[in-house]
Structure formats: C-alpha cells, structure tokens
Amino acid sequence: MAAPPLFRVIYENAHILAVEKPAGMVTHPVYKHPNGTLVDFVAEWRAARGLARPWLLHRLDKGTSGVVLFAASEHMLRIGARQFERHEVSKCYLALVWGADLPDEGIIDAPLGRDPADRRRVIVRDDGQAAQTRYEVLERRGGHALLRLRPITGRMHQLRAHLASIGHPICGDETYALDLPSCSRLMLHAEAITIRVPHAGGARPRTFLAPMPPDFASALQCGA
C-alpha cells in the first residue's frame, strides 16, 4: 500500500487541486531547499496515480500552514494565473498575535519595502509599495488575540510585517518577533481561498477551506 501523502488533499478534479500544506514545509524548490518541498511531494503523489505534474498557482511561507492551489489543466493555469495577477483571488488567514489591546476590526494601510538593514525582511517605509490588510479580532485570551486577516494586496511578508508594525507580531515569528518568547511554530494559517474554476463552459467561484490545525488551536488554549 502506498504511503499517505505528507499533505492533506482538500479537493481535486480535472482542473484544480487544493491541498493543505503543513507548517515547516517549503512550498517549492529554492536554492537552500532544492527538493523535499510541497511541489515535489504533490508531483510524486500524482505520478503514482498516473497523473501529470500540476502547476503551482501561488505559495506560502515555510512556516505558514494552510491552503495551496495547483492548476491541473492548462486552462486552469491560464485563468488562475490571470486572477492572481489581477488580485482577483480572495484569501483569508488566521493569526495568533502578541497583545490583545487592538480594536475589534480595522485596516492596516501602510506601504512596505525591503529593510535596508536586513534584506530578508520588509518594513513600513514611505517609498514602499502600497499594502493593505483587513483584520478582525475573533478571540482575546490573556496577552494574545486570534485574528482573521484578509490581505487586500499581496506583498512579501505583508501580514507578518503589517502586524509587527502595529505592535502585534505573530506568535512564533522568528523574523518579526525576535524580542518575544519563542513558540512551537509560526501561528499563521491560510484558512480559505476563493478563485474562479472552470465549470460548464464558463467559470464560477469556489472556496477551498483548511480548518485551524490542532497545534494552532492548542497554542490558543494555552496562551501560545
């Protein structure tokens, strides 16, 4: 019997594949991680069933868990890539942050650019690219808050940098919360994504969901 995949399959048809990436897994091959990535595991899993290698439509940071989409057909690749380029894809994240003293909801509207002191980071800077993040507080527990985040734009490290900029960095963020206690993982989870998928000669919106993972929920109960 074949071993189960190292990711969870959310949905699959002839056009699209939605999977849940675990925290700690690199999405696609890069210089320091040439193999052992989500893309590799998905390709192997598909090949074992005689299916073609799918095309990755977007990525998540290594520490972030949640929904990742692949195009299983060239048609989906074309219309999917176009939707991402035009910012027509709706994304929703969950984040456990330090500090519970923030409004029930709001929009962080602050331009982001590379940190000249550390090119691995982005920071709020006047000459940066426009960036907006909508948030709502779902729960407050001790010195932490559980947020639902909806990025309006899609900049590098946008959610992590925006939350750090208002004094509420994400728990477990080793890049943007260095002066705070460590955590078992980056408490950021891609909960849902909505994209138009080919259907009956056209395309209709579909939402793919990845519920909050157990370790994320446990951290919330324990106050991270």
Helices and strands as residue ranges (DSSP letters): E 8-12, E 16-21, H 38-47, E 55-56, E 65-71, H 74-85, E 90-98, E 105-109, E 112-115, E 118-124, E 132-141, E 144-151, H 158-165, E 188-199, E 202-209, H 214-221
